[in-house]
Amino acid sequence: MLYVGISPDKKSKPNSRANLRQRIKAMAEAKVMEIADEKGFSRSVVAEIIKQAGEVD
């Protein structure tokens, strides 16, 4: 389960939505790597696939 706290931007933290997006992406990538390890996939191949998927955005 993923809990994400969302609150309005503050003057001292103007890009909280962008930061939230980056944190979610990093957490998703970490989970994909964890699953890859469990299933015996090559981390370098999985990392390359993640990189290519990010370039599509």
PyMOL Python script that loads the backbone (N, CA, C, O; Angstrom):
from pymol import cmd

cmd.read_pdbstr("""\
ATOM      1  N   MET A   1       0.837  -1.173   0.000  1.00  0.00           N
ATOM      2  CA  MET A   1       0.000   0.000   0.000  1.00  0.00           C
ATOM      3  C   MET A   1       0.882   1.236   0.000  1.00  0.00           C
ATOM      4  O   MET A   1       1.888   1.293   0.707  1.00  0.00           O
ATOM      5  N   LEU A   2       0.501   2.214  -0.791  1.00  0.00           N
ATOM      6  CA  LEU A   2       1.274   3.442  -0.898  1.00  0.00           C
ATOM      7  C   LEU A   2       0.450   4.594  -0.357  1.00  0.00           C
ATOM      8  O   LEU A   2      -0.645   4.869  -0.847  1.00  0.00           O
ATOM      9  N   TYR A   3       0.980   5.266   0.655  1.00  0.00           N
ATOM     10  CA  TYR A   3       0.325   6.455   1.185  1.00  0.00           C
ATOM     11  C   TYR A   3       1.096   7.657   0.700  1.00  0.00           C
ATOM     12  O   TYR A   3       2.315   7.725   0.855  1.00  0.00           O
ATOM     13  N   VAL A   4       0.390   8.605   0.114  1.00  0.00           N
ATOM     14  CA  VAL A   4       1.028   9.816  -0.365  1.00  0.00           C
ATOM     15  C   VAL A   4       0.300  11.000   0.246  1.00  0.00           C
ATOM     16  O   VAL A   4      -0.894  11.190   0.015  1.00  0.00           O
ATOM     17  N   GLY A   5       1.013  11.788   1.020  1.00  0.00           N
ATOM     18  CA  GLY A   5       0.414  12.979   1.603  1.00  0.00           C
ATOM     19  C   GLY A   5       0.464  14.126   0.613  1.00  0.00           C
ATOM     20  O   GLY A   5       1.526  14.441   0.075  1.00  0.00           O
ATOM     21  N   ILE A   6      -0.661  14.743   0.373  1.00  0.00           N
ATOM     22  CA  ILE A   6      -0.728  15.852  -0.567  1.00  0.00           C
ATOM     23  C   ILE A   6      -1.257  17.068   0.173  1.00  0.00           C
ATOM     24  O   ILE A   6      -2.269  17.005   0.872  1.00  0.00           O
ATOM     25  N   SER A   7      -0.553  18.170   0.003  1.00  0.00           N
ATOM     26  CA  SER A   7      -0.998  19.416   0.605  1.00  0.00           C
ATOM     27  C   SER A   7      -0.722  20.544  -0.388  1.00  0.00           C
ATOM     28  O   SER A   7       0.068  20.369  -1.315  1.00  0.00           O
ATOM     29  N   PRO A   8      -1.353  21.679  -0.207  1.00  0.00           N
ATOM     30  CA  PRO A   8      -1.139  22.798  -1.132  1.00  0.00           C
ATOM     31  C   PRO A   8       0.308  23.277  -1.096  1.00  0.00           C
ATOM     32  O   PRO A   8       1.001  23.131  -0.089  1.00  0.00           O
ATOM     33  N   ASP A   9       0.747  23.849  -2.212  1.00  0.00           N
ATOM     34  CA  ASP A   9       2.094  24.417  -2.255  1.00  0.00           C
ATOM     35  C   ASP A   9       2.215  25.537  -1.222  1.00  0.00           C
ATOM     36  O   ASP A   9       1.263  26.266  -0.943  1.00  0.00           O
ATOM     37  N   LYS A  10       3.411  25.642  -0.671  1.00  0.00           N
ATOM     38  CA  LYS A  10       3.701  26.722   0.268  1.00  0.00           C
ATOM     39  C   LYS A  10       4.735  27.628  -0.380  1.00  0.00           C
ATOM     40  O   LYS A  10       5.452  27.204  -1.286  1.00  0.00           O
ATOM     41  N   LYS A  11       4.816  28.858   0.073  1.00  0.00           N
ATOM     42  CA  LYS A  11       5.794  29.791  -0.497  1.00  0.00           C
ATOM     43  C   LYS A  11       7.211  29.246  -0.355  1.00  0.00           C
ATOM     44  O   LYS A  11       8.047  29.456  -1.234  1.00  0.00           O
ATOM     45  N   SER A  12       7.482  28.557   0.732  1.00  0.00           N
ATOM     46  CA  SER A  12       8.825  28.018   0.965  1.00  0.00           C
ATOM     47  C   SER A  12       9.074  26.731   0.170  1.00  0.00           C
ATOM     48  O   SER A  12      10.221  26.308   0.028  1.00  0.00           O
ATOM     49  N   LYS A  13       8.011  26.106  -0.348  1.00  0.00           N
ATOM     50  CA  LYS A  13       8.120  24.863  -1.116  1.00  0.00           C
ATOM     51  C   LYS A  13       7.216  24.966  -2.348  1.00  0.00           C
ATOM     52  O   LYS A  13       6.157  24.340  -2.389  1.00  0.00           O
ATOM     53  N   PRO A  14       7.624  25.753  -3.353  1.00  0.00           N
ATOM     54  CA  PRO A  14       6.725  26.034  -4.475  1.00  0.00           C
ATOM     55  C   PRO A  14       6.444  24.875  -5.424  1.00  0.00           C
ATOM     56  O   PRO A  14       5.437  24.909  -6.130  1.00  0.00           O
ATOM     57  N   ASN A  15       7.280  23.870  -5.467  1.00  0.00           N
ATOM     58  CA  ASN A  15       7.080  22.783  -6.429  1.00  0.00           C
ATOM     59  C   ASN A  15       6.804  21.452  -5.752  1.00  0.00           C
ATOM     60  O   ASN A  15       7.381  20.436  -6.136  1.00  0.00           O
ATOM     61  N   SER A  16       5.946  21.439  -4.765  1.00  0.00           N
ATOM     62  CA  SER A  16       5.711  20.200  -4.030  1.00  0.00           C
ATOM     63  C   SER A  16       5.101  19.126  -4.931  1.00  0.00           C
ATOM     64  O   SER A  16       5.366  17.942  -4.724  1.00  0.00           O
ATOM     65  N   ARG A  17       4.293  19.502  -5.922  1.00  0.00           N
ATOM     66  CA  ARG A  17       3.719  18.498  -6.825  1.00  0.00           C
ATOM     67  C   ARG A  17       4.792  17.841  -7.671  1.00  0.00           C
ATOM     68  O   ARG A  17       4.749  16.632  -7.898  1.00  0.00           O
ATOM     69  N   ALA A  18       5.760  18.628  -8.144  1.00  0.00           N
ATOM     70  CA  ALA A  18       6.859  18.056  -8.922  1.00  0.00           C
ATOM     71  C   ALA A  18       7.689  17.125  -8.043  1.00  0.00           C
ATOM     72  O   ALA A  18       8.100  16.052  -8.485  1.00  0.00           O
ATOM     73  N   ASN A  19       7.934  17.534  -6.803  1.00  0.00           N
ATOM     74  CA  ASN A  19       8.689  16.688  -5.876  1.00  0.00           C
ATOM     75  C   ASN A  19       7.932  15.404  -5.597  1.00  0.00           C
ATOM     76  O   ASN A  19       8.529  14.330  -5.524  1.00  0.00           O
ATOM     77  N   LEU A  20       6.620  15.509  -5.439  1.00  0.00           N
ATOM     78  CA  LEU A  20       5.788  14.337  -5.186  1.00  0.00           C
ATOM     79  C   LEU A  20       5.891  13.372  -6.363  1.00  0.00           C
ATOM     80  O   LEU A  20       6.032  12.165  -6.168  1.00  0.00           O
ATOM     81  N   ARG A  21       5.822  13.899  -7.573  1.00  0.00           N
ATOM     82  CA  ARG A  21       5.932  13.074  -8.773  1.00  0.00           C
ATOM     83  C   ARG A  21       7.284  12.354  -8.817  1.00  0.00           C
ATOM     84  O   ARG A  21       7.351  11.173  -9.158  1.00  0.00           O
ATOM     85  N   GLN A  22       8.352  13.067  -8.471  1.00  0.00           N
ATOM     86  CA  GLN A  22       9.690  12.469  -8.459  1.00  0.00           C
ATOM     87  C   GLN A  22       9.796  11.367  -7.410  1.00  0.00           C
ATOM     88  O   GLN A  22      10.390  10.319  -7.665  1.00  0.00           O
ATOM     89  N   ARG A  23       9.218  11.603  -6.222  1.00  0.00           N
ATOM     90  CA  ARG A  23       9.275  10.589  -5.164  1.00  0.00           C
ATOM     91  C   ARG A  23       8.499   9.339  -5.550  1.00  0.00           C
ATOM     92  O   ARG A  23       8.957   8.221  -5.313  1.00  0.00           O
ATOM     93  N   ILE A  24       7.323   9.525  -6.145  1.00  0.00           N
ATOM     94  CA  ILE A  24       6.528   8.366  -6.568  1.00  0.00           C
ATOM     95  C   ILE A  24       7.267   7.585  -7.643  1.00  0.00           C
ATOM     96  O   ILE A  24       7.287   6.355  -7.612  1.00  0.00           O
ATOM     97  N   LYS A  25       7.877   8.289  -8.596  1.00  0.00           N
ATOM     98  CA  LYS A  25       8.633   7.624  -9.662  1.00  0.00           C
ATOM     99  C   LYS A  25       9.800   6.826  -9.077  1.00  0.00           C
ATOM    100  O   LYS A  25      10.038   5.686  -9.475  1.00  0.00           O
ATOM    101  N   ALA A  26      10.522   7.425  -8.139  1.00  0.00           N
ATOM    102  CA  ALA A  26      11.663   6.741  -7.518  1.00  0.00           C
ATOM    103  C   ALA A  26      11.206   5.503  -6.752  1.00  0.00           C
ATOM    104  O   ALA A  26      11.863   4.463  -6.793  1.00  0.00           O
ATOM    105  N   MET A  27      10.073   5.622  -6.052  1.00  0.00           N
ATOM    106  CA  MET A  27       9.553   4.478  -5.304  1.00  0.00           C
ATOM    107  C   MET A  27       9.122   3.360  -6.257  1.00  0.00           C
ATOM    108  O   MET A  27       9.338   2.182  -5.975  1.00  0.00           O
ATOM    109  N   ALA A  28       8.521   3.731  -7.370  1.00  0.00           N
ATOM    110  CA  ALA A  28       8.082   2.734  -8.354  1.00  0.00           C
ATOM    111  C   ALA A  28       9.283   2.028  -8.973  1.00  0.00           C
ATOM    112  O   ALA A  28       9.273   0.809  -9.146  1.00  0.00           O
ATOM    113  N   GLU A  29      10.313   2.797  -9.304  1.00  0.00           N
ATOM    114  CA  GLU A  29      11.522   2.197  -9.877  1.00  0.00           C
ATOM    115  C   GLU A  29      12.177   1.239  -8.885  1.00  0.00           C
ATOM    116  O   GLU A  29      12.637   0.164  -9.271  1.00  0.00           O
ATOM    117  N   ALA A  30      12.221   1.621  -7.621  1.00  0.00           N
ATOM    118  CA  ALA A  30      12.806   0.757  -6.596  1.00  0.00           C
ATOM    119  C   ALA A  30      12.017  -0.547  -6.469  1.00  0.00           C
ATOM    120  O   ALA A  30      12.602  -1.620  -6.320  1.00  0.00           O
ATOM    121  N   LYS A  31      10.695  -0.449  -6.530  1.00  0.00           N
ATOM    122  CA  LYS A  31       9.851  -1.654  -6.435  1.00  0.00           C
ATOM    123  C   LYS A  31      10.060  -2.549  -7.646  1.00  0.00           C
ATOM    124  O   LYS A  31      10.115  -3.771  -7.508  1.00  0.00           O
ATOM    125  N   VAL A  32      10.178  -1.959  -8.829  1.00  0.00           N
ATOM    126  CA  VAL A  32      10.428  -2.753 -10.041  1.00  0.00           C
ATOM    127  C   VAL A  32      11.755  -3.494  -9.906  1.00  0.00           C
ATOM    128  O   VAL A  32      11.850  -4.666 -10.270  1.00  0.00           O
ATOM    129  N   MET A  33      12.777  -2.819  -9.385  1.00  0.00           N
ATOM    130  CA  MET A  33      14.083  -3.467  -9.192  1.00  0.00           C
ATOM    131  C   MET A  33      13.985  -4.598  -8.169  1.00  0.00           C
ATOM    132  O   MET A  33      14.608  -5.647  -8.333  1.00  0.00           O
ATOM    133  N   GLU A  34      13.211  -4.382  -7.127  1.00  0.00           N
ATOM    134  CA  GLU A  34      13.025  -5.419  -6.113  1.00  0.00           C
ATOM    135  C   GLU A  34      12.374  -6.661  -6.731  1.00  0.00           C
ATOM    136  O   GLU A  34      12.800  -7.788  -6.478  1.00  0.00           O
ATOM    137  N   ILE A  35      11.353  -6.441  -7.532  1.00  0.00           N
ATOM    138  CA  ILE A  35      10.677  -7.562  -8.200  1.00  0.00           C
ATOM    139  C   ILE A  35      11.617  -8.235  -9.189  1.00  0.00           C
ATOM    140  O   ILE A  35      11.623  -9.461  -9.299  1.00  0.00           O
ATOM    141  N   ALA A  36      12.410  -7.447  -9.909  1.00  0.00           N
ATOM    142  CA  ALA A  36      13.375  -8.008 -10.860  1.00  0.00           C
ATOM    143  C   ALA A  36      14.364  -8.920 -10.143  1.00  0.00           C
ATOM    144  O   ALA A  36      14.701  -9.995 -10.639  1.00  0.00           O
ATOM    145  N   ASP A  37      14.827  -8.482  -8.970  1.00  0.00           N
ATOM    146  CA  ASP A  37      15.746  -9.309  -8.183  1.00  0.00           C
ATOM    147  C   ASP A  37      15.083 -10.619  -7.763  1.00  0.00           C
ATOM    148  O   ASP A  37      15.685 -11.689  -7.849  1.00  0.00           O
ATOM    149  N   GLU A  38      13.841 -10.517  -7.310  1.00  0.00           N
ATOM    150  CA  GLU A  38      13.119 -11.717  -6.868  1.00  0.00           C
ATOM    151  C   GLU A  38      12.936 -12.712  -8.002  1.00  0.00           C
ATOM    152  O   GLU A  38      12.999 -13.923  -7.792  1.00  0.00           O
ATOM    153  N   LYS A  39      12.709 -12.199  -9.201  1.00  0.00           N
ATOM    154  CA  LYS A  39      12.437 -13.063 -10.360  1.00  0.00           C
ATOM    155  C   LYS A  39      13.708 -13.461 -11.108  1.00  0.00           C
ATOM    156  O   LYS A  39      13.657 -14.280 -12.026  1.00  0.00           O
ATOM    157  N   GLY A  40      14.838 -12.890 -10.723  1.00  0.00           N
ATOM    158  CA  GLY A  40      16.106 -13.260 -11.340  1.00  0.00           C
ATOM    159  C   GLY A  40      16.433 -12.531 -12.626  1.00  0.00           C
ATOM    160  O   GLY A  40      17.269 -12.997 -13.400  1.00  0.00           O
ATOM    161  N   PHE A  41      15.794 -11.396 -12.872  1.00  0.00           N
ATOM    162  CA  PHE A  41      16.100 -10.606 -14.066  1.00  0.00           C
ATOM    163  C   PHE A  41      17.367  -9.791 -13.843  1.00  0.00           C
ATOM    164  O   PHE A  41      17.713  -9.454 -12.710  1.00  0.00           O
ATOM    165  N   SER A  42      18.047  -9.482 -14.927  1.00  0.00           N
ATOM    166  CA  SER A  42      19.250  -8.661 -14.861  1.00  0.00           C
ATOM    167  C   SER A  42      18.882  -7.225 -14.499  1.00  0.00           C
ATOM    168  O   SER A  42      18.034  -6.611 -15.148  1.00  0.00           O
ATOM    169  N   ARG A  43      19.525  -6.694 -13.461  1.00  0.00           N
ATOM    170  CA  ARG A  43      19.236  -5.312 -13.046  1.00  0.00           C
ATOM    171  C   ARG A  43      19.597  -4.313 -14.136  1.00  0.00           C
ATOM    172  O   ARG A  43      18.902  -3.312 -14.305  1.00  0.00           O
ATOM    173  N   SER A  44      20.676  -4.568 -14.881  1.00  0.00           N
ATOM    174  CA  SER A  44      21.078  -3.621 -15.927  1.00  0.00           C
ATOM    175  C   SER A  44      20.053  -3.568 -17.056  1.00  0.00           C
ATOM    176  O   SER A  44      19.783  -2.500 -17.605  1.00  0.00           O
ATOM    177  N   VAL A  45      19.482  -4.722 -17.400  1.00  0.00           N
ATOM    178  CA  VAL A  45      18.465  -4.761 -18.454  1.00  0.00           C
ATOM    179  C   VAL A  45      17.197  -4.040 -17.976  1.00  0.00           C
ATOM    180  O   VAL A  45      16.602  -3.258 -18.718  1.00  0.00           O
ATOM    181  N   VAL A  46      16.801  -4.306 -16.753  1.00  0.00           N
ATOM    182  CA  VAL A  46      15.604  -3.665 -16.203  1.00  0.00           C
ATOM    183  C   VAL A  46      15.831  -2.150 -16.104  1.00  0.00           C
ATOM    184  O   VAL A  46      14.927  -1.375 -16.416  1.00  0.00           O
ATOM    185  N   ALA A  47      17.011  -1.724 -15.678  1.00  0.00           N
ATOM    186  CA  ALA A  47      17.319  -0.297 -15.583  1.00  0.00           C
ATOM    187  C   ALA A  47      17.242   0.369 -16.950  1.00  0.00           C
ATOM    188  O   ALA A  47      16.758   1.495 -17.067  1.00  0.00           O
ATOM    189  N   GLU A  48      17.712  -0.312 -17.972  1.00  0.00           N
ATOM    190  CA  GLU A  48      17.651   0.239 -19.336  1.00  0.00           C
ATOM    191  C   GLU A  48      16.206   0.369 -19.806  1.00  0.00           C
ATOM    192  O   GLU A  48      15.853   1.354 -20.454  1.00  0.00           O
ATOM    193  N   ILE A  49      15.385  -0.595 -19.491  1.00  0.00           N
ATOM    194  CA  ILE A  49      13.964  -0.533 -19.867  1.00  0.00           C
ATOM    195  C   ILE A  49      13.288   0.643 -19.149  1.00  0.00           C
ATOM    196  O   ILE A  49      12.509   1.377 -19.758  1.00  0.00           O
ATOM    197  N   ILE A  50      13.583   0.819 -17.869  1.00  0.00           N
ATOM    198  CA  ILE A  50      13.018   1.940 -17.119  1.00  0.00           C
ATOM    199  C   ILE A  50      13.474   3.260 -17.731  1.00  0.00           C
ATOM    200  O   ILE A  50      12.680   4.188 -17.885  1.00  0.00           O
ATOM    201  N   LYS A  51      14.751   3.337 -18.077  1.00  0.00           N
ATOM    202  CA  LYS A  51      15.288   4.564 -18.680  1.00  0.00           C
ATOM    203  C   LYS A  51      14.573   4.872 -19.986  1.00  0.00           C
ATOM    204  O   LYS A  51      14.187   6.015 -20.229  1.00  0.00           O
ATOM    205  N   GLN A  52      14.394   3.864 -20.826  1.00  0.00           N
ATOM    206  CA  GLN A  52      13.725   4.082 -22.106  1.00  0.00           C
ATOM    207  C   GLN A  52      12.270   4.467 -21.903  1.00  0.00           C
ATOM    208  O   GLN A  52      11.747   5.295 -22.649  1.00  0.00           O
ATOM    209  N   ALA A  53      11.616   3.897 -20.929  1.00  0.00           N
ATOM    210  CA  ALA A  53      10.218   4.242 -20.636  1.00  0.00           C
ATOM    211  C   ALA A  53      10.122   5.695 -20.178  1.00  0.00           C
ATOM    212  O   ALA A  53       9.154   6.382 -20.506  1.00  0.00           O
ATOM    213  N   GLY A  54      11.099   6.165 -19.435  1.00  0.00           N
ATOM    214  CA  GLY A  54      11.105   7.546 -18.976  1.00  0.00           C
ATOM    215  C   GLY A  54      11.302   8.540 -20.094  1.00  0.00           C
ATOM    216  O   GLY A  54      10.836   9.676 -20.007  1.00  0.00           O
ATOM    217  N   GLU A  55      11.991   8.127 -21.152  1.00  0.00           N
ATOM    218  CA  GLU A  55      12.214   8.999 -22.287  1.00  0.00           C
ATOM    219  C   GLU A  55      10.961   9.203 -23.116  1.00  0.00           C
ATOM    220  O   GLU A  55      10.863  10.169 -23.873  1.00  0.00           O
ATOM    221  N   VAL A  56      10.007   8.301 -22.979  1.00  0.00           N
ATOM    222  CA  VAL A  56       8.751   8.388 -23.743  1.00  0.00           C
ATOM    223  C   VAL A  56       7.875   9.493 -23.187  1.00  0.00           C
ATOM    224  O   VAL A  56       7.135  10.135 -23.933  1.00  0.00           O
ATOM    225  N   ASP A  57       7.950   9.727 -21.856  1.00  0.00           N
ATOM    226  CA  ASP A  57       7.101  10.746 -21.205  1.00  0.00           C
ATOM    227  C   ASP A  57       7.257  12.033 -21.882  1.00  0.00           C
ATOM    228  O   ASP A  57       6.630  13.017 -21.490  1.00  0.00           O
TER     229      ASP A  57
END
""", "prot")
cmd.dss("prot")
cmd.show_as("cartoon", "prot")
cmd.util.cbc("prot")
cmd.orient("prot")
